[in-house]
Amino acid sequence: DKVLSKLQFKIERHKLNLQKLYSQEKKIICQTDPKLLGIVFQNIIENAIKYTPENGNISISMEISNNKILVQIKDDGYGIPKKNISKILSNSVTFKNIGFSLYIIEHILKKMRADISFESQENKGTTFFIHLPV
């Protein structure tokens, strides 16, 4: 929610619909570095904003599954071209204007005993899955 409040202006400027599919009443606790986790979320959500056309949709969900917190960040944007999918979690694809690559984000998450994966289809969008230890 802190990251989303920072990005609210960008979400509104791009006329995007944001869905939060998690309970704000129920606290989920994981032992991690909140600053680094915030950087991870911010980079992935900013990318979703950047690559989703006006009036598009972004949804963020959280649930506990198999003793892990599953965070899904999904957009219905442009998607990742098939030719780039194998490169996404390597150091060869960098978020422009942000300076972080998913390769770095993956290593930040590994230090937290977490992992990241994704699914994407061109012109249909991308979903990132982050599994954090409870």
SEDO-795345 format. One record per atom (N, C-alpha, C): x, y, z. Coordinates in steps of 0.05 Angstrom, whole numbers, plus 5000, padded with zeros to 4 digits. Example, Ala and Ser with C-alpha at 12.3 -4.5 7.8 and 13.67 -1.06 7.14 Angstrom:
! residues 2
526448865156 524649105156 526449345156 525749555142 527349795143 525850015157 
//
This chain:
! residues 134
501749765000 500050005000 501750255000 504050245013 505850485013 506850534985 507650324971 508550354943 506350454926 503950354929 501750444912 501050734917 501250824942 500751104948 502851284934 505351194932 507351344918 506851354888 505551144877 505151124849 502351204840 500651294859 497851364853 497651574831 499351774831 499351984811 499751864783 501751694780 502351564754 500051394745 498751244764 496551074757 494251244747 493651474760 491551654752 492151784726 494651874722 495552014698 495151834673 495751574677 495451384655 492651274653 490851374670 488051284670 487650984672 489150874690 489150584694 487250504717 486050274714 484350164735 486049984753 486050034778 487649874797 485749714815 486249464817 484749284835 486649174856 485949204881 487449084902 485848844912 486848614908 485348364915 486648234940 486548384961 487548284987 486148445009 486048325032 484748445054 486748635068 485848885072 487549075087 487149045117 485148895125 484648855153 486448635165 486948435149 488548205158 491448265152 493148275172 495948315168 497348055162 499048065142 500747835135 503547915141 504947765157 507647835166 509747655154 511747775142 514047625133 516547775142 518547625149 520947745159 522847805135 523048055128 524648135105 525448425108 526948525089 527648805089 525548965075 523949125090 521649265077 522549465056 524849585059 525849775039 526449635013 527949415014 528549264990 526049144977 524249044993 521748934982 520149154969 520149394980 518849624968 519949694941 522649674939 523949724913 523049524893 522949264901 522049054883 519249114873 517349164891 514549214884 514349464866 515849674874 515649924859 516549884830 518749744826 519749704799 517849534782 516749334793 514849164778 512349314772 511249454791 508749604787 509249844767 511449974770 512050194751 512250084722 513349854719 513549724693 510749664682 509049564700 506249504692 504849764683 505349984697 504150244690 505150334663 507750314659 509050404635 508050254610 507649994613 506949824590 504049744588 502349884602 499449844600 498250094588 496650064566 495450294554 493350424571 492650674564 490550814579 488050644582 486650674605 484250524611 484750224615 487350144617 488049864622 487649794651 488249554657 487849444684 490449334696 490849394722 492949274738 491649164763 492348914770 491248804794 493548694811 493248724837 495248634856 493848454876 494748214879 493448034898 495547914917 494647844940 496347714960 494747494974 496047274977 494747054992 496946875004 496246725024 498146525035 497646265022 499746145011 499545884997 502045725003 501745485014 504045305020 506145445037 505345575058 507145715077 508845935063 507746045042 508946265029 506846475023 507746725021 505946935013 506246954983 504046914968 504146944940 503047214932 504747384920 503947644910 503847624880 501547704868 501347714839 500847994830 502448084811 502148354799 501548304770 499148364762 498148294735 497248544721 497848554695 496848774678 495848654652 494148814638 493148724612 494348894590 496948954594 498349134576 499448994551 501649094541 502849004516 504048734517 504748634541 506048374544 508948384535 510248164539 513148144532 513347984506 514748084486 515047934461 516447664467 515547464452 516547194456 519647184454 520747334436 523647334433 525147434457 523847584474 525147694498 524547534524 522647354523 521847214548 524247074560 525846934545 528146784556 530246974568 530247224560 532247414570 531347574594 528847554601 527747734622 529147694649 529647454657 530947414683 533947384680 535047494658 537947514655 538647804658 541247864657 542048134660 541948294634 540748184613 540748314587 538348494582 536348494599 534048664596 533848844620 533949104616 533949294638 531449474635 530249534658 528049734658 529249994651 528350114629 529350374622 528350584641 529850784647 529251004666 528950914695 529450674701 529250584729 532050484738 533450354721 536150264727 536249994741 534049864744 534049594755 533249394734 534449164733 533548954716 532148744732 530548584719 529248364734 531348174745 533648164732 535848004742 536648084770 536848344774 537548454800 535348404820 532848454811 530548404828 530448114837 530947934818 530947644825 533047594847 535347714845 537447664865 536847794892 535548024892 534548144917 532647954930 530747844915 528847664926 530147404936 532147304922 533447054931 534747104959 535847344963 537047404989 534947405011 532447445004 530247445023 528947165025 530246965011 529146695009 526446694995 526246874975 523746894959 524546844930 522446814913 523046784885 520946924868 521546944843 519847094824 519646924798 517346934786 516846814760 514746984746 514246924721 512247084706 511146924683 508847024674 507546924650 506847174633 507147154607 506547384590 505647294563 503747444552 502947404524 502847684511 503947694487 503947954473 501048044469 500648304474 498048444472 495848344491 496648184510 494748084530 495648144559 498248194563 499148274589 501148084601 501948154626 503948004640 503147974669 503747754681 503347704710 505947624722 506747764743 509147694759 508147554784 509547344792 508847184816 511347204834 510847304858 512947324878 512147154902 513846974909 513346794932 515246874955 514146974977 515647055000 515246865023 517346805038 516946625061 515246765083 513446605096 511846715118 513546745142 
//
